[in-house]
Amino acid sequence: MFIVRTNAENADFVRLVAQLDADLKIRDGEEHGFYAQFNTIHKIKYAVVAYENEIALGCGAFREYSPDTIEIKRMYVCENARQKGIATKVLAELEKWAGELNYSDCILETGKNQPEALGLYKKNRYSIIPNFGQYQNVENSVCFKKKL
């Protein structure tokens, strides 16, 4: 497996995000429209794609939230490639890249209907924090933070 640093123009990243959005539309139900407005990729400069045997299996991205903090976005692994550690490797690469750019903190939001994501972030030493920004007072959101 190898990971490529890229941006939102990468065709494999775009394809994987479309799969993520289809999955989230089912999981989020009626609330999908609310979340979708915060998950566009056209402004994403920092994205990674994980490949195995030249096949794109996972992705993730980040954007600047504040001068010292990035927000992890668009984490996804194809259903048939889960439980292989790909998401952890994608997350680690995003954290490494953010550190190289002198960010000190990572924050993110995920949903209560995404148990795989909740487990991933807890396993990778993220701590639950009060919901930030647009996710304040959103019952189904769970926000996390980690020091780099």
Secondary structure, DSSP 8 states (H G I E B T S, - for coil): -EEEEE-TT-HHHHHHHHHHHHHHHHHHGGGHHHHHTT---TT--EEEEEEETTEEEEEEEEEEEETTEEEEEEEEE-GGGTTSSHHHHHHHHHHHHHHHTT--EEEEEEETT-HHHHHHHHHTT-EEE---GGGTT-TTEEEEEEE-
